[in-house]
Amino acid sequence: MQLGVIGLGRMGGNISVRLMRAGHHCVVYDHSADAVARVSGEGAVGARDLADMLARLDRPRAVWVMLPAGEITEGTIKTLSEHMESGDTIIDGGNTFYKDDIRRAAGLRERGIDYVDVGTSGGVWGLERGYCMMIGGPDAAVTRLDPIFATLAPGMGDIGRTKERKGGDPRPEQGYMHCGPAGSGHFVKMVHNGIEYGMMQAYAEGFDVLQGKASTDLAPDQRFTLNVPDIAEVWRRGSVVSSWLLDLTAAALAESPTLGEFTGRVSDSGEGRWTVEAAIEEAIAVPVLSTSLFARFRSRSGNTFGEKLLSAMRNKFGGHVEPH
């Protein structure tokens, strides 16, 4: 298939390359000419601006916007919509607030333009591993774009099938799913990231307790100097708490056991807050998720080993760099 891609950063560039390696054709644009040149070197057609991109795409056109949530995505989609026609599709693959998706989709629907929101998980590893995708939008548009999603998805890989799963939609086993109408994809991804906050916090606090067992505040016979990188490694193998996140944690600790290069100042990119807000609207208790969000706020005023580990994990899976 042919696809336009706007935003060639950590994920947008890799999405384009993964698609092209599978035979799809990408027309790409980024405000950075160097980013366009880099992805063009992999076989993409570089565009000078959004109008040039649309002119190079065959109708019905599909354009994937992979930009930070907020004003830049809002403005880009508005500009695209002014130049697109009935039957075209705008895909937002960033971490947009789901209520913004619902609003945008309603406005675009009046002009016959489809809007598809794709919650995309995979970070900087997506080119190699593929992307887990949670998709919202009209059935016909999502079905038409299925070759794109199927290529970007990780596939079954070496993960065993769930024995109790009988029939149903085959796409979730491949690592992507159509969640429902516009906004539902980003809503599911939002909750995914809220859970991610909680998982990261649990690992960080646990390893903080392990590291702290050598504290001089303890009686001498109560102190253990534990090899924390080795503990992470052994837990990766057969432990109930094993996960890809633990794999990344073990890698970070193996590279830097004391995490001295991290300050422990941990940002939140929005989804954790939105998940807690949704829980409040639904009157659902989420003590772990809300506490993990508040812990990130606390990390901005003096830091523990656990907070440094949170920062190290974010760097590993998403390439996130600590704010200065």
Sequence and secondary structure as in RCSB ss.txt:
>XXXX:A:sequence
MQLGVIGLGRMGGNISVRLMRAGHHCVVYDHSADAVARVSGEGAVGARDLADMLARLDRPRAVWVMLPAGEITEG
TIKTLSEHMESGDTIIDGGNTFYKDDIRRAAGLRERGIDYVDVGTSGGVWGLERGYCMMIGGPDAAVTRLDPIFA
TLAPGMGDIGRTKERKGGDPRPEQGYMHCGPAGSGHFVKMVHNGIEYGMMQAYAEGFDVLQGKASTDLAPDQRFT
LNVPDIAEVWRRGSVVSSWLLDLTAAALAESPTLGEFTGRVSDSGEGRWTVEAAIEEAIAVPVLSTSLFARFRSR
SGNTFGEKLLSAMRNKFGGHVEPH
>XXXX:A:secstr
 EEEEE  STTHHHHHHHHHHTT EEEEE S HHHHHHHHTTT EE SSHHHHHHTS SS EEEE   TTHHHHH
HHHHHHHH  TT EEEE S   HHHHHHHHHHHHTTT EEEEEEEE GGGHHHH  EEEEES HHHHHHTHHHHH
HHS  STT    TT  SS SHHHHTEEEEESTTHHHHHHHHHHHHHHHHHHHHHHHHHHHHHTT TTS GGG   
  HHHHHHHHTTT TT  HHHHHHHHHHHH TT TT        SHHHHHHHHHHHHT   HHHHHHHHHHHHTT
SS  HHHHHHHHHHHHHH      
